[in-house]
Amino acid sequence: MIHFGTGGWRAIIADGFTKENIRLVVAGLCRLMLLEGHAGKEICVGYDRRFLSKESAHWASEVLAGYGFRVFVVARSSPTPLIMFTVKQMKTPYGLAITASHNPAIYNGIKIFTEGGRDADQSVTRKIEEQIALLRPEEVRSVDYDQAMKEGLIREGYPFNEYIDSILQVVDVKQIKRARLRIAIDPMYGVSQSSLRTILLTCRCDVDVIHEQHDTLFGGKMPAPSAEGLKMLSNYVVDNRCNLGIATDGDADRLGVIDENGVFLHPNTLLVLLYYYLLKYRGWTGPCVRNNSTTHLLDRVAEDMGQKCYEVNVGFKYISAKMAQTDAVIGGESSGGLAVRGHIAGKDGIYAATLLVEMLAVTGKSVSQLYREITEKYGELYYEEAAFTMTPARKQELQEALFVRQELPDFGIPVVKVNRGDGCKVWFADGSWVICRFSGTEPLLRMASEGPQKGQAKEYIRIWRDALDL
């Protein structure tokens, strides 16, 4: 069975991610679009640098054409945010990107976007799954790619300039030019190098790029901007006295940052920095949105500025929806994805990176100085996270313990609230918290925790890990 997770459908190449299954997923989407009255409309298709991504985009386009849809194919490997921007600009009812985002190199997948360039929510992906279940592989319609090009059913284009200009129009280019910053970029063998380099060079930054060549194995590492994965970028920043190091994941919707001292900044820190900057220095007003595993320091900043912080389930589609509903300034998650009001309604590591560069230019302060300004005002919260590989049998066993029997260990501190809506999140009397939830994209059990005392979060995770025998 084909099931969508929190970030689209993903599977191991040659296991679940096969030509037959790709065709089934797209045929399911086609059937849904026909039921919704979108017959004959144009659909945007893009892809990243992963193994088989371009070929898979062509297979998907052949099926779309087979069901009578016109297809606009982004003709080069591109950031997912560029594809979402194109869906928004072209006003297509749906779009899709062939990518497995930050997953290991053995994975690939499909992200589906709805009108406005938004991540498809669970109600949409459930309907697609229902349509897939009604199909047999031999029933899927398609038209040969080259033939469809000749017939005008498929056309190719590269809306790179439009995407770049959309970012340059909403950042303070003049101020960045004056700052003469030196920025190091690590696209992690993914698709951000052209976009980031073009934007930053236009803003007269000195730009150095590492790991920009095409490598479908991502240098033997996960294309996720973590502290472990960005050690070379960290060294580069220090050795070359850069003001900032910027990294993006495989499809450039997530962001990782190294400060001027070579220190990796957790995505929680980036969210707080940008929200604080946009409110205090840009003068914006509005709430913020975070998922249930992301820092509560955002709540403190929002409250002090007379705003509200909303908590939603994990999955950026929930963040996007809440941002649209509340006109939020920023929304994000502890895994590195964030969106800012005024651009696309989804994650954009390239736009967020540009705003961070603007932040340095406008404030005249380094990243570490700005974060110190925040923690001196709001206090510091210490965050920890962990992940444990799950077999299907073990997952079922733990699901029964957590959600059927509702077992909780003794954390040694009064519990004030428990929420099992998306995982199991526990709040304590001193404002600390811990959550345990199953990943929607990988066979993992994830834990995250935060507290005002050093070592507190790590201890909560240890207690729960021991209780579950992990």
C-alpha positions in Angstrom: 0.0 0.0 0.0 1.1 3.6 -0.7 0.8 5.9 2.2 1.6 9.6 2.6 3.4 10.8 5.6 3.9 14.3 7.1 6.1 15.3 4.1 4.6 13.5 1.1 5.1 10.0 -0.1 8.6 8.6 0.4 10.1 5.1 -0.1 13.3 3.3 -0.7 14.4 3.3 -4.3 13.7 0.0 -6.1 11.7 -1.2 -3.1 8.7 1.0 -2.7 9.9 3.8 -4.9 9.4 2.2 -8.3 8.1 3.3 -11.7 4.9 1.4 -11.2 4.2 3.0 -7.8 5.1 6.5 -9.1 2.6 6.0 -11.9 0.0 4.8 -9.4 0.5 7.9 -7.1 0.2 10.3 -10.0 -2.8 8.4 -11.5 -4.5 8.7 -8.1 -3.9 12.4 -8.1 -5.3 12.6 -11.6 -8.5 10.8 -10.7 -8.9 13.2 -7.7 -8.4 16.2 -9.9 -11.0 15.0 -12.4 -13.5 14.5 -9.6 -12.8 18.0 -8.4 -13.4 19.5 -11.9 -9.9 20.3 -12.9 -9.9 18.4 -16.2 -7.5 19.8 -18.8 -5.8 22.2 -16.4 -2.0 22.7 -16.3 0.0 21.1 -13.5 3.5 22.0 -12.4 6.1 19.2 -12.0 9.7 19.6 -10.7 12.5 17.5 -9.3 15.7 17.6 -7.3 19.2 16.0 -7.7 18.4 12.6 -6.3 18.9 9.4 -8.2 16.0 8.9 -10.7 14.4 12.2 -9.8 14.5 13.6 -13.4 13.3 10.3 -14.9 10.6 10.1 -12.3 9.4 13.6 -13.1 9.1 12.5 -16.7 7.1 9.4 -15.8 4.8 11.5 -13.7 4.3 14.0 -16.5 3.5 11.1 -18.9 0.7 10.0 -16.6 -0.7 13.5 -16.2 -0.7 13.9 -20.0 -2.4 10.5 -20.3 -5.3 11.8 -18.2 -5.7 14.9 -20.3 -3.8 17.4 -18.1 -1.3 19.9 -19.5 2.0 19.8 -17.8 4.6 22.4 -17.1 7.9 20.8 -16.2 10.6 22.8 -14.4 13.4 21.8 -16.8 16.3 21.7 -14.4 16.8 20.2 -10.9 15.5 22.9 -8.6 14.7 23.8 -5.0 11.3 22.6 -3.8 10.5 26.2 -2.8 11.0 27.3 -6.4 8.5 24.7 -7.5 6.0 25.8 -4.8 6.5 29.4 -5.9 5.8 28.3 -9.5 2.6 26.6 -8.5 1.5 29.8 -6.8 2.5 32.1 -9.6 0.9 29.9 -12.4 -2.2 29.4 -10.2 -2.2 25.7 -11.0 -4.6 23.6 -8.9 -1.9 21.1 -8.0 1.8 20.6 -8.4 4.4 18.0 -7.4 8.1 17.7 -6.7 10.1 14.5 -7.0 12.2 14.6 -3.8 12.8 12.8 -0.5 14.0 16.1 1.0 16.5 15.3 3.9 16.1 11.5 3.8 19.1 9.2 3.2 20.2 8.8 -0.4 18.4 5.4 -0.8 15.1 7.2 -0.6 13.1 9.2 -3.1 9.5 10.4 -3.1 6.8 12.8 -4.2 5.6 16.0 -2.5 2.2 17.2 -3.6 1.2 20.9 -3.5 -2.3 22.4 -3.7 -3.4 25.7 -5.1 -1.3 28.6 -3.8 1.8 26.4 -3.5 0.8 24.9 -0.2 1.7 21.4 1.1 -1.2 19.0 0.5 -2.9 18.4 3.8 -4.0 15.1 5.2 -7.5 15.4 3.8 -6.1 15.7 0.3 -3.5 12.9 0.6 -6.1 10.6 2.1 -8.3 11.2 -1.0 -5.3 10.4 -3.2 -4.7 7.2 -1.3 -8.4 6.2 -1.8 -8.1 6.7 -5.5 -4.8 4.7 -5.7 -6.6 1.8 -3.9 -9.1 1.7 -6.8 -6.4 1.3 -9.4 -4.5 -1.5 -10.9 -1.1 -0.8 -12.5 -2.2 -1.9 -16.0 -5.1 0.6 -15.8 -2.8 3.7 -15.5 -3.0 5.9 -18.6 0.1 7.7 -20.0 1.5 9.4 -23.1 5.1 9.1 -24.2 7.0 12.1 -23.0 8.5 13.1 -26.3 5.1 12.6 -28.0 3.4 14.6 -25.4 5.9 17.4 -26.0 5.1 17.4 -29.7 1.4 17.5 -29.1 1.8 20.4 -26.7 0.6 18.5 -23.6 3.9 18.9 -21.9 6.1 22.0 -22.0 9.3 22.8 -20.2 10.6 26.0 -18.6 12.9 27.3 -15.9 11.3 30.0 -13.8 14.6 30.7 -11.9 14.7 34.5 -12.5 11.1 34.9 -11.3 11.8 33.1 -8.1 15.1 34.9 -7.4 13.4 38.3 -8.1 10.5 37.5 -5.8 13.0 37.2 -2.9 15.1 40.2 -3.9 12.0 42.3 -3.9 11.2 41.7 -0.3 14.6 42.0 1.4 16.7 45.1 2.0 19.2 44.7 -0.8 20.7 48.2 -0.2 21.4 47.5 3.4 23.0 44.1 2.6 25.2 45.7 -0.1 26.5 48.2 2.5 27.4 45.5 5.0 29.9 43.8 2.7 29.4 40.4 4.3 31.3 37.2 3.6 29.1 34.1 3.5 29.9 30.4 3.1 27.3 28.2 1.5 27.0 24.4 1.8 24.2 23.0 -0.4 25.0 19.5 0.8 25.2 18.3 -2.8 21.6 19.5 -3.2 19.9 22.2 -5.3 20.4 25.5 -3.5 23.8 26.6 -4.8 22.6 28.6 -7.9 19.8 30.3 -6.1 21.7 31.3 -3.0 24.8 32.3 -4.9 22.8 34.5 -7.3 20.9 36.3 -4.5 24.0 36.9 -2.4 26.2 38.0 -5.2 23.5 40.4 -6.3 23.6 41.8 -2.8 27.4 42.2 -3.2 28.3 39.6 -0.6 31.6 37.7 -0.9 30.4 34.1 -1.5 32.2 30.8 -1.1 30.5 27.5 -1.9 31.5 23.9 -0.8 29.8 20.6 -1.7 28.1 22.0 -4.8 28.8 19.2 -7.3 26.1 16.7 -8.2 26.4 13.6 -6.0 23.4 11.4 -5.7 25.0 9.8 -2.6 25.3 13.2 -0.9 28.9 12.6 0.0 27.9 9.5 1.9 25.9 11.5 4.5 22.3 12.4 5.0 21.5 15.7 3.2 20.2 17.2 6.5 21.9 20.3 7.9 22.9 19.0 11.4 25.8 19.8 13.6 27.5 16.5 12.6 26.9 17.1 8.9 28.2 20.6 8.9 31.6 20.2 10.5 33.4 21.1 7.3 31.3 24.2 6.9 32.0 25.2 10.5 35.8 24.9 9.9 35.5 26.8 6.7 33.7 29.7 8.4 36.3 30.0 11.1 39.3 29.5 8.8 38.1 32.1 6.3 36.6 34.6 8.8 33.1 34.4 7.3 30.2 36.3 8.9 27.9 33.3 8.4 27.7 29.8 7.1 24.5 28.7 5.4 23.5 25.1 4.6 20.3 23.7 3.1 19.0 20.1 2.9 18.7 18.1 -0.2 15.7 20.0 -1.7 16.5 23.4 0.0 13.4 23.7 2.0 15.3 23.3 5.3 18.1 25.5 6.6 21.1 25.0 8.8 23.4 27.9 10.0 26.9 28.2 11.4 27.6 31.4 13.3 30.8 33.6 13.0 32.5 31.4 15.7 31.9 28.2 13.8 29.0 27.2 16.2 26.1 25.2 14.7 22.8 27.0 15.4 19.9 24.7 16.2 16.8 25.4 14.0 15.0 26.4 17.2 17.5 29.3 17.6 17.0 30.3 14.0 13.3 30.6 14.5 13.6 32.7 17.6 16.2 34.9 15.9 14.1 35.6 12.8 10.9 36.1 14.7 12.6 38.5 17.2 14.3 40.4 14.3 11.1 40.7 12.2 9.1 42.1 15.2 11.7 44.3 16.8 13.9 45.6 13.9 11.5 45.4 11.0 8.5 46.4 13.1 6.2 43.6 11.9 3.3 42.5 14.0 1.6 39.1 14.2 1.7 35.7 15.9 4.1 32.8 15.2 3.3 29.1 14.7 5.5 26.1 15.8 4.9 22.4 16.0 4.7 20.4 19.2 8.4 19.5 19.2 9.8 23.0 18.8 11.1 25.5 21.3 8.8 27.3 23.7 11.2 30.3 23.7 9.1 31.5 20.8 6.1 31.7 23.2 8.1 34.0 25.5 9.1 36.3 22.6 5.5 36.4 21.3 4.0 37.2 24.7 6.5 40.0 25.4 5.7 41.6 22.1 1.9 41.3 22.6 1.5 38.4 20.2 0.5 34.8 20.4 2.3 31.5 19.6 0.2 28.7 18.2 1.2 25.0 18.6 0.2 22.5 15.9 1.0 18.9 15.0 4.2 17.9 13.3 4.0 18.3 9.5 4.5 21.6 7.7 1.1 21.4 6.1 -0.3 22.1 9.6 2.0 25.1 10.1 1.1 26.5 6.7 -2.6 26.2 7.4 -2.3 27.9 10.8 -0.2 30.7 9.4 -2.8 31.4 6.7 -5.6 31.3 9.3 -3.8 33.7 11.7 -1.7 35.8 9.3 1.3 34.7 11.3 4.7 36.3 10.8 6.7 33.1 10.9 6.1 29.4 11.3 8.6 26.6 11.8 9.8 23.3 13.2 12.8 22.1 15.1 13.9 20.0 12.1 14.9 23.2 10.2 11.9 24.1 8.1 10.4 27.6 8.4 8.2 29.9 6.4 7.9 33.7 6.6 4.9 35.8 5.8 4.9 37.5 2.4 6.4 34.8 0.3 5.3 31.2 -0.4 3.1 29.3 2.1 5.7 26.6 2.7 9.2 26.0 3.8 11.9 28.0 2.0 15.5 27.6 3.2 16.7 30.1 0.5 14.4 33.0 1.5 15.0 32.3 5.2 18.8 32.4 4.6 18.5 35.7 2.8 16.6 37.1 5.7 19.3 36.0 8.1 21.9 37.8 6.0 19.6 40.9 6.0 19.4 40.6 9.8 23.2 40.9 10.2 23.3 43.8 7.8 20.4 45.8 9.4 21.4 45.3 13.0 25.1 45.5 12.6 25.4 42.6 15.1 26.7 39.1 14.7 24.4 36.1 15.2 25.9 35.3 18.6 25.4 38.9 19.8 21.8 38.9 18.7 21.0 35.6 20.4 22.7 36.8 23.5 20.4 39.9 23.4 17.4 37.5 23.3 18.5 35.2 26.1 19.4 38.1 28.4 15.9 39.3 28.0 13.9 36.1 27.9 16.1 33.6 29.6 17.5 30.4 28.2 15.8 27.1 27.5 17.9 23.9 27.0 16.7 21.6 24.3 17.5 17.9 23.6 16.3 15.4 21.0 16.8 11.7 20.2 15.6 9.2 17.6 15.3 5.4 17.8 14.9 3.0 14.8 11.6 1.0 14.8 10.6 -2.3 13.3 6.8 -2.6 12.5 6.4 -5.1 15.4 8.2 -2.9 17.9 6.2 0.2 16.7 2.9 -1.6 17.3 4.1 -2.7 20.8 5.0 0.8 21.8 1.9 2.4 20.3 -0.2 0.1 22.5 1.9 1.1 25.6 1.7 4.9 24.8 -1.8 5.3 23.4 -3.9 2.4 24.4 -2.7 1.7 27.9 -1.5 5.3 28.2 1.6 4.4 30.2 3.9 7.2 31.5 7.1 6.9 33.5 7.7 8.8 36.7 9.7 11.9 35.7 10.2 13.0 39.3 8.3 16.3 38.8 4.5 17.2 38.8 2.8 16.7 35.4 0.3 19.5 34.6 -0.9 18.3 31.2 -0.7 15.4 28.7 -1.7 15.6 25.1 -1.8 12.5 22.9 -3.2 14.1 19.7 0.1 13.8 17.8 2.5 11.6 19.8 2.5 12.0 23.6 3.5 15.3 25.0 3.9 15.9 28.7 4.1 19.4 30.3 5.6 19.9 33.8 5.0 22.4 36.6 8.1 24.4 35.9 7.3 24.9 32.2 9.5 22.1 30.9 8.1 19.5 28.6 8.9 16.2 26.7 7.3 14.6 23.7 7.5 11.0 22.3 6.1 10.5 18.7 6.5 8.2 15.7 8.0 9.8 12.6 5.7 10.3 9.6 8.5 10.0 7.1 11.0 7.4 8.5 10.8 4.2 10.7 11.8 6.1 13.8 10.5 7.0 17.3 11.5 10.6 18.0 11.8 12.3 21.4 12.3 16.0 22.1 12.4 17.9 25.4 13.1 21.3 26.8 13.6 22.9 30.2 15.0 25.9 32.0 17.8 23.8 33.7 20.8 22.4 32.0 20.6 18.6 31.7 16.9 18.5 32.5 15.7 17.8 29.0 18.4 15.0 28.6 17.2 13.4 31.8 13.6 13.4 30.7 14.5 11.6 27.5 16.7 9.1 29.4 13.8 8.3 31.8 11.4 7.7 28.9 13.9 5.7 26.9 14.6 3.4 29.8 10.9 3.0 30.5 10.3 1.9 26.9 13.4 -0.2 26.8 15.0 1.6 23.9 
